[in-house]
Amino acid sequence: MSKLKIIGHRGARGLAPENTIASFKKALEYRVDVIEFDLRVTKDNIVIVHHDHKLLDDSANKLRIREHNFKELKAHKDDLITGEEAMKFLGKKLPLFIEVKQNEPVAPIVFLINKNIAAGRAISSLTVGSKSKKTLRELHRQMPAIKKGVIERWSGVRAVIRAKQVETNIIVMNQRWLWSGFISSMSRRGYDLYPYPLNDVKKAGKWAKAGMAGVITDFPDRFAKLKCQAYLWPTTA
């Protein structure tokens, strides 16, 4: 039997500004098993931790990230961090789930990840995912030894097809489209299913019994008490 894996969504986005050091600190405070964050690339090829393809500036204007260099973007968002800063802060041992956003250039991200592996981070501690089939397949081509995660909004059929293409059993899906029967079916077929963002502890308990592998949550504090009690709904190993 195994225990439910708790993954901090963009750090702990329900408790602190997402994809920031402050958010990572909150996730670590509540002892998540994995931290998830998003990567994009600036005009000057700096890998940054940011979800949207635009950044809101002080005047409520939206700056397209790929059209501005890091220094310009940082001037409008002082807690904006680079991928390098994120990985340095999180250390070499904590497992990470890194989402590469759609249409981002892959080369700078691959360079960053390989640099961290060369510096001592275990390949086994990394999972790289994307909603984009093209991006995920390119990541797999360039880094075949690193685990991949298929991120899918609603289609289980499409998720399975893409998982086979990159030789993975890790599937991340939007929780609003899931139900116990589907989760049980995927588990029996050997897939590790992670709903996002799942913040309802009771629902997580129900789905864990159906074979869910873990949760990607905005509020790791809601699951912390269960971790302290040394159990998190046993699931099929």
Short mmCIF file of the C-alpha atoms (twelve columns), coordinates in Angstrom:
data_MODEL
# 
_entry.id   MODEL 
# 
loop_
_atom_site.group_PDB 
_atom_site.id 
_atom_site.type_symbol 
_atom_site.label_atom_id 
_atom_site.label_alt_id 
_atom_site.label_comp_id 
_atom_site.label_asym_id 
_atom_site.label_seq_id 
_atom_site.Cartn_x 
_atom_site.Cartn_y 
_atom_site.Cartn_z 
_atom_site.pdbx_PDB_model_num 
ATOM 1   C CA . MET A 1   0.000   0.000  0.000   1 
ATOM 2   C CA . SER A 2   1.172   3.539  -0.638  1 
ATOM 3   C CA . LYS A 3   0.100   6.919  0.694   1 
ATOM 4   C CA . LEU A 4   -1.412  9.794  -1.181  1 
ATOM 5   C CA . LYS A 5   1.217   12.147 -2.619  1 
ATOM 6   C CA . ILE A 6   0.644   15.840 -1.820  1 
ATOM 7   C CA . ILE A 7   1.866   18.241 -4.514  1 
ATOM 8   C CA . GLY A 8   1.933   21.973 -3.887  1 
ATOM 9   C CA . HIS A 9   0.325   23.758 -6.853  1 
ATOM 10  C CA . ARG A 10  2.596   26.627 -7.967  1 
ATOM 11  C CA . GLY A 11  4.055   26.295 -4.481  1 
ATOM 12  C CA . ALA A 12  1.003   26.944 -2.321  1 
ATOM 13  C CA . ARG A 13  -0.955  29.412 -4.418  1 
ATOM 14  C CA . GLY A 14  -3.891  29.537 -2.016  1 
ATOM 15  C CA . LEU A 15  -1.628  30.732 0.795   1 
ATOM 16  C CA . ALA A 16  0.874   33.058 -0.929  1 
ATOM 17  C CA . PRO A 17  1.460   34.614 -4.371  1 
ATOM 18  C CA . GLU A 18  1.861   31.741 -6.809  1 
ATOM 19  C CA . ASN A 19  5.188   30.692 -8.314  1 
ATOM 20  C CA . THR A 20  7.223   32.786 -5.855  1 
ATOM 21  C CA . ILE A 21  9.721   32.047 -3.114  1 
ATOM 22  C CA . ALA A 22  7.023   33.002 -0.586  1 
ATOM 23  C CA . SER A 23  4.708   30.375 -2.094  1 
ATOM 24  C CA . PHE A 24  7.449   27.745 -2.033  1 
ATOM 25  C CA . LYS A 25  8.138   28.531 1.624   1 
ATOM 26  C CA . LYS A 26  4.478   27.956 2.477   1 
ATOM 27  C CA . ALA A 27  4.467   24.638 0.644   1 
ATOM 28  C CA . LEU A 28  7.589   23.557 2.508   1 
ATOM 29  C CA . GLU A 29  6.075   24.702 5.797   1 
ATOM 30  C CA . TYR A 30  3.295   22.164 5.296   1 
ATOM 31  C CA . ARG A 31  5.712   19.462 4.167   1 
ATOM 32  C CA . VAL A 32  4.437   18.726 0.693   1 
ATOM 33  C CA . ASP A 33  5.894   15.699 -1.059  1 
ATOM 34  C CA . VAL A 34  6.430   17.562 -4.343  1 
ATOM 35  C CA . ILE A 35  6.379   21.200 -5.486  1 
ATOM 36  C CA . GLU A 36  4.895   22.063 -8.873  1 
ATOM 37  C CA . PHE A 37  5.725   25.266 -10.740 1 
ATOM 38  C CA . ASP A 38  5.524   26.729 -14.261 1 
ATOM 39  C CA . LEU A 39  8.292   27.802 -16.613 1 
ATOM 40  C CA . ARG A 40  8.320   30.368 -19.394 1 
ATOM 41  C CA . VAL A 41  11.139  32.022 -21.343 1 
ATOM 42  C CA . THR A 42  11.776  35.752 -21.727 1 
ATOM 43  C CA . LYS A 43  12.941  37.648 -24.820 1 
ATOM 44  C CA . ASP A 44  16.545  37.379 -23.606 1 
ATOM 45  C CA . ASN A 45  16.204  33.592 -23.089 1 
ATOM 46  C CA . ILE A 46  15.970  33.707 -19.305 1 
ATOM 47  C CA . VAL A 47  13.823  30.910 -17.897 1 
ATOM 48  C CA . ILE A 48  11.342  32.355 -15.401 1 
ATOM 49  C CA . VAL A 49  8.736   30.930 -13.045 1 
ATOM 50  C CA . HIS A 50  5.390   32.273 -14.222 1 
ATOM 51  C CA . HIS A 51  2.033   30.807 -15.228 1 
ATOM 52  C CA . ASP A 52  0.404   33.214 -17.697 1 
ATOM 53  C CA . HIS A 53  1.979   34.226 -21.005 1 
ATOM 54  C CA . LYS A 54  1.538   37.868 -19.977 1 
ATOM 55  C CA . LEU A 55  2.606   39.746 -16.859 1 
ATOM 56  C CA . LEU A 56  0.449   42.446 -15.318 1 
ATOM 57  C CA . ASP A 57  2.425   45.653 -14.766 1 
ATOM 58  C CA . ASP A 58  1.832   48.504 -12.301 1 
ATOM 59  C CA . SER A 59  -0.570  50.246 -14.682 1 
ATOM 60  C CA . ALA A 60  -2.676  47.125 -15.244 1 
ATOM 61  C CA . ASN A 61  -1.132  46.675 -18.684 1 
ATOM 62  C CA . LYS A 62  -0.262  43.153 -19.701 1 
ATOM 63  C CA . LEU A 63  3.296   42.588 -20.879 1 
ATOM 64  C CA . ARG A 64  3.825   39.622 -23.175 1 
ATOM 65  C CA . ILE A 65  6.706   37.731 -21.585 1 
ATOM 66  C CA . ARG A 66  8.360   36.651 -24.808 1 
ATOM 67  C CA . GLU A 67  8.537   40.306 -25.935 1 
ATOM 68  C CA . HIS A 68  10.396  41.619 -22.861 1 
ATOM 69  C CA . ASN A 69  13.677  40.809 -21.187 1 
ATOM 70  C CA . PHE A 70  13.911  39.625 -17.609 1 
ATOM 71  C CA . LYS A 71  15.099  42.950 -16.208 1 
ATOM 72  C CA . GLU A 72  12.081  44.759 -17.677 1 
ATOM 73  C CA . LEU A 73  9.656   42.180 -16.295 1 
ATOM 74  C CA . LYS A 74  11.306  42.138 -12.870 1 
ATOM 75  C CA . ALA A 75  10.864  45.922 -12.658 1 
ATOM 76  C CA . HIS A 76  7.091   45.355 -12.735 1 
ATOM 77  C CA . LYS A 77  7.020   42.279 -10.491 1 
ATOM 78  C CA . ASP A 78  9.616   42.308 -7.776  1 
ATOM 79  C CA . ASP A 79  8.880   38.744 -6.638  1 
ATOM 80  C CA . LEU A 80  9.395   37.337 -10.140 1 
ATOM 81  C CA . ILE A 81  12.072  34.637 -10.008 1 
ATOM 82  C CA . THR A 82  14.121  32.722 -12.530 1 
ATOM 83  C CA . GLY A 83  13.985  28.969 -12.899 1 
ATOM 84  C CA . GLU A 84  17.551  28.902 -11.653 1 
ATOM 85  C CA . GLU A 85  16.582  30.745 -8.466  1 
ATOM 86  C CA . ALA A 86  13.660  28.412 -7.908  1 
ATOM 87  C CA . MET A 87  15.695  25.250 -8.231  1 
ATOM 88  C CA . LYS A 88  18.493  26.637 -6.073  1 
ATOM 89  C CA . PHE A 89  16.036  27.578 -3.320  1 
ATOM 90  C CA . LEU A 90  14.292  24.200 -3.425  1 
ATOM 91  C CA . GLY A 91  17.555  22.300 -3.156  1 
ATOM 92  C CA . LYS A 92  18.663  19.049 -4.756  1 
ATOM 93  C CA . LYS A 93  16.479  16.505 -2.969  1 
ATOM 94  C CA . LEU A 94  12.874  17.722 -2.952  1 
ATOM 95  C CA . PRO A 95  10.926  16.190 -5.859  1 
ATOM 96  C CA . LEU A 96  9.745   18.733 -8.421  1 
ATOM 97  C CA . PHE A 97  6.995   18.703 -11.035 1 
ATOM 98  C CA . ILE A 98  7.918   21.275 -13.670 1 
ATOM 99  C CA . GLU A 99  5.265   22.402 -16.126 1 
ATOM 100 C CA . VAL A 100 6.601   23.823 -19.375 1 
ATOM 101 C CA . LYS A 101 3.981   26.107 -20.839 1 
ATOM 102 C CA . GLN A 102 2.691   25.782 -24.384 1 
ATOM 103 C CA . ASN A 103 4.725   27.318 -27.226 1 
ATOM 104 C CA . GLU A 104 7.735   28.064 -25.041 1 
ATOM 105 C CA . PRO A 105 11.201  27.421 -26.511 1 
ATOM 106 C CA . VAL A 106 12.435  24.159 -25.070 1 
ATOM 107 C CA . ALA A 107 16.206  24.606 -25.407 1 
ATOM 108 C CA . PRO A 108 16.754  27.090 -22.500 1 
ATOM 109 C CA . ILE A 109 14.618  24.917 -20.214 1 
ATOM 110 C CA . VAL A 110 16.479  21.737 -21.137 1 
ATOM 111 C CA . PHE A 111 19.771  23.556 -20.492 1 
ATOM 112 C CA . LEU A 112 18.554  24.661 -17.039 1 
ATOM 113 C CA . ILE A 113 17.418  21.179 -16.058 1 
ATOM 114 C CA . ASN A 114 20.584  19.488 -17.312 1 
ATOM 115 C CA . LYS A 115 22.679  22.068 -15.466 1 
ATOM 116 C CA . ASN A 116 20.918  21.184 -12.222 1 
ATOM 117 C CA . ILE A 117 21.384  17.470 -12.821 1 
ATOM 118 C CA . ALA A 118 25.084  18.066 -13.442 1 
ATOM 119 C CA . ALA A 119 25.206  19.981 -10.132 1 
ATOM 120 C CA . GLY A 120 23.897  16.955 -8.235  1 
ATOM 121 C CA . ARG A 121 20.115  16.816 -8.527  1 
ATOM 122 C CA . ALA A 122 18.913  13.256 -9.058  1 
ATOM 123 C CA . ILE A 123 17.095  12.607 -12.314 1 
ATOM 124 C CA . SER A 124 14.598  10.538 -10.347 1 
ATOM 125 C CA . SER A 125 13.513  13.644 -8.399  1 
ATOM 126 C CA . LEU A 126 12.251  15.410 -11.536 1 
ATOM 127 C CA . THR A 127 9.049   15.163 -13.529 1 
ATOM 128 C CA . VAL A 128 8.528   17.447 -16.517 1 
ATOM 129 C CA . GLY A 129 5.056   18.001 -17.934 1 
ATOM 130 C CA . SER A 130 3.118   20.069 -20.437 1 
ATOM 131 C CA . LYS A 131 -0.399  20.476 -21.825 1 
ATOM 132 C CA . SER A 132 1.150   20.747 -25.284 1 
ATOM 133 C CA . LYS A 133 1.692   17.495 -27.180 1 
ATOM 134 C CA . LYS A 134 4.430   19.120 -29.267 1 
ATOM 135 C CA . THR A 135 6.264   20.504 -26.237 1 
ATOM 136 C CA . LEU A 136 6.018   17.252 -24.289 1 
ATOM 137 C CA . ARG A 137 7.327   15.157 -27.173 1 
ATOM 138 C CA . GLU A 138 10.259  17.535 -27.687 1 
ATOM 139 C CA . LEU A 139 11.091  17.395 -23.969 1 
ATOM 140 C CA . HIS A 140 11.006  13.607 -24.188 1 
ATOM 141 C CA . ARG A 141 13.237  13.614 -27.246 1 
ATOM 142 C CA . GLN A 142 15.843  15.808 -25.578 1 
ATOM 143 C CA . MET A 143 15.594  14.356 -22.060 1 
ATOM 144 C CA . PRO A 144 14.385  10.743 -22.426 1 
ATOM 145 C CA . ALA A 145 15.619  9.697  -18.971 1 
ATOM 146 C CA . ILE A 146 13.470  12.227 -17.092 1 
ATOM 147 C CA . LYS A 147 9.929   11.266 -16.103 1 
ATOM 148 C CA . LYS A 148 7.198   12.983 -18.089 1 
ATOM 149 C CA . GLY A 149 3.734   14.019 -16.968 1 
ATOM 150 C CA . VAL A 150 0.861   14.403 -19.413 1 
ATOM 151 C CA . ILE A 151 -1.270  17.407 -18.401 1 
ATOM 152 C CA . GLU A 152 -4.769  17.119 -19.809 1 
ATOM 153 C CA . ARG A 153 -7.820  19.304 -19.208 1 
ATOM 154 C CA . TRP A 154 -10.609 16.752 -19.731 1 
ATOM 155 C CA . SER A 155 -10.018 13.889 -22.188 1 
ATOM 156 C CA . GLY A 156 -8.880  10.599 -20.691 1 
ATOM 157 C CA . VAL A 157 -8.531  9.089  -24.174 1 
ATOM 158 C CA . ARG A 158 -6.219  11.881 -25.318 1 
ATOM 159 C CA . ALA A 159 -4.243  11.668 -22.075 1 
ATOM 160 C CA . VAL A 160 -3.585  7.947  -22.544 1 
ATOM 161 C CA . ILE A 161 -2.528  8.411  -26.182 1 
ATOM 162 C CA . ARG A 162 -0.049  11.114 -25.214 1 
ATOM 163 C CA . ALA A 163 1.230   9.086  -22.256 1 
ATOM 164 C CA . LYS A 164 2.092   6.214  -24.580 1 
ATOM 165 C CA . GLN A 165 3.909   8.600  -26.931 1 
ATOM 166 C CA . VAL A 166 6.294   9.719  -24.179 1 
ATOM 167 C CA . GLU A 167 6.428   6.389  -22.329 1 
ATOM 168 C CA . THR A 168 4.916   7.543  -19.059 1 
ATOM 169 C CA . ASN A 169 2.163   6.467  -16.672 1 
ATOM 170 C CA . ILE A 170 1.838   9.912  -15.035 1 
ATOM 171 C CA . ILE A 171 -1.321  11.802 -15.960 1 
ATOM 172 C CA . VAL A 172 -2.479  15.135 -14.523 1 
ATOM 173 C CA . MET A 173 -6.101  16.109 -15.174 1 
ATOM 174 C CA . ASN A 174 -8.472  18.906 -14.240 1 
ATOM 175 C CA . GLN A 175 -10.409 17.654 -11.232 1 
ATOM 176 C CA . ARG A 176 -13.767 19.021 -12.393 1 
ATOM 177 C CA . TRP A 177 -14.043 16.303 -15.071 1 
ATOM 178 C CA . LEU A 178 -13.135 13.345 -12.861 1 
ATOM 179 C CA . TRP A 179 -15.175 10.775 -10.967 1 
ATOM 180 C CA . SER A 180 -14.393 7.685  -8.888  1 
ATOM 181 C CA . GLY A 181 -15.174 5.172  -11.630 1 
ATOM 182 C CA . PHE A 182 -12.793 6.816  -14.092 1 
ATOM 183 C CA . ILE A 183 -10.045 7.076  -11.476 1 
ATOM 184 C CA . SER A 184 -10.464 3.403  -10.556 1 
ATOM 185 C CA . SER A 185 -10.300 2.387  -14.220 1 
ATOM 186 C CA . MET A 186 -7.111  4.398  -14.829 1 
ATOM 187 C CA . SER A 187 -5.486  2.963  -11.701 1 
ATOM 188 C CA . ARG A 188 -6.244  -0.606 -12.792 1 
ATOM 189 C CA . ARG A 189 -4.601  0.150  -16.129 1 
ATOM 190 C CA . GLY A 190 -1.426  1.237  -14.336 1 
ATOM 191 C CA . TYR A 191 -1.713  5.015  -14.590 1 
ATOM 192 C CA . ASP A 192 -0.841  7.368  -11.727 1 
ATOM 193 C CA . LEU A 193 -3.570  10.016 -11.808 1 
ATOM 194 C CA . TYR A 194 -3.142  13.456 -10.200 1 
ATOM 195 C CA . PRO A 195 -6.161  15.824 -10.229 1 
ATOM 196 C CA . TYR A 196 -5.578  19.587 -10.211 1 
ATOM 197 C CA . PRO A 197 -6.330  21.747 -8.348  1 
ATOM 198 C CA . LEU A 198 -7.913  19.513 -5.716  1 
ATOM 199 C CA . ASN A 199 -8.578  21.409 -2.488  1 
ATOM 200 C CA . ASP A 200 -11.467 19.362 -1.080  1 
ATOM 201 C CA . VAL A 201 -10.105 16.944 1.524   1 
ATOM 202 C CA . LYS A 202 -13.260 14.806 1.617   1 
ATOM 203 C CA . LYS A 203 -13.280 14.403 -2.153  1 
ATOM 204 C CA . ALA A 204 -9.582  13.540 -2.059  1 
ATOM 205 C CA . GLY A 205 -10.296 10.832 0.508   1 
ATOM 206 C CA . LYS A 206 -13.020 9.337  -1.665  1 
ATOM 207 C CA . TRP A 207 -10.888 9.386  -4.789  1 
ATOM 208 C CA . ALA A 208 -7.868  7.983  -2.951  1 
ATOM 209 C CA . LYS A 209 -9.907  4.881  -2.192  1 
ATOM 210 C CA . ALA A 210 -10.610 4.617  -5.921  1 
ATOM 211 C CA . GLY A 211 -6.875  4.561  -6.673  1 
ATOM 212 C CA . MET A 212 -5.854  8.206  -7.101  1 
ATOM 213 C CA . ALA A 213 -2.076  8.572  -6.780  1 
ATOM 214 C CA . GLY A 214 -1.981  12.078 -5.327  1 
ATOM 215 C CA . VAL A 215 -3.392  15.590 -5.318  1 
ATOM 216 C CA . ILE A 216 -2.138  18.857 -6.749  1 
ATOM 217 C CA . THR A 217 -3.487  21.387 -4.276  1 
ATOM 218 C CA . ASP A 218 -3.520  25.136 -3.708  1 
ATOM 219 C CA . PHE A 219 -3.951  24.548 0.034   1 
ATOM 220 C CA . PRO A 220 -1.425  22.030 1.385   1 
ATOM 221 C CA . ASP A 221 -2.324  23.180 4.899   1 
ATOM 222 C CA . ARG A 222 -5.648  21.344 4.570   1 
ATOM 223 C CA . PHE A 223 -3.783  18.066 4.168   1 
ATOM 224 C CA . ALA A 224 -1.040  18.760 6.720   1 
ATOM 225 C CA . LYS A 225 -2.995  17.418 9.715   1 
ATOM 226 C CA . LEU A 226 -3.407  14.084 7.981   1 
ATOM 227 C CA . LYS A 227 0.315   13.940 7.238   1 
ATOM 228 C CA . CYS A 228 1.058   14.611 10.896  1 
ATOM 229 C CA . GLN A 229 -1.206  11.698 11.811  1 
ATOM 230 C CA . ALA A 230 1.018   9.553  9.594   1 
ATOM 231 C CA . TYR A 231 -1.652  8.439  7.153   1 
ATOM 232 C CA . LEU A 232 -3.179  9.669  3.944   1 
ATOM 233 C CA . TRP A 233 -5.826  7.211  2.754   1 
ATOM 234 C CA . PRO A 234 -4.016  4.082  1.520   1 
ATOM 235 C CA . THR A 235 -4.160  3.546  -2.212  1 
ATOM 236 C CA . THR A 236 -3.274  0.578  -4.382  1 
ATOM 237 C CA . ALA A 237 0.502   0.275  -4.662  1 
# 
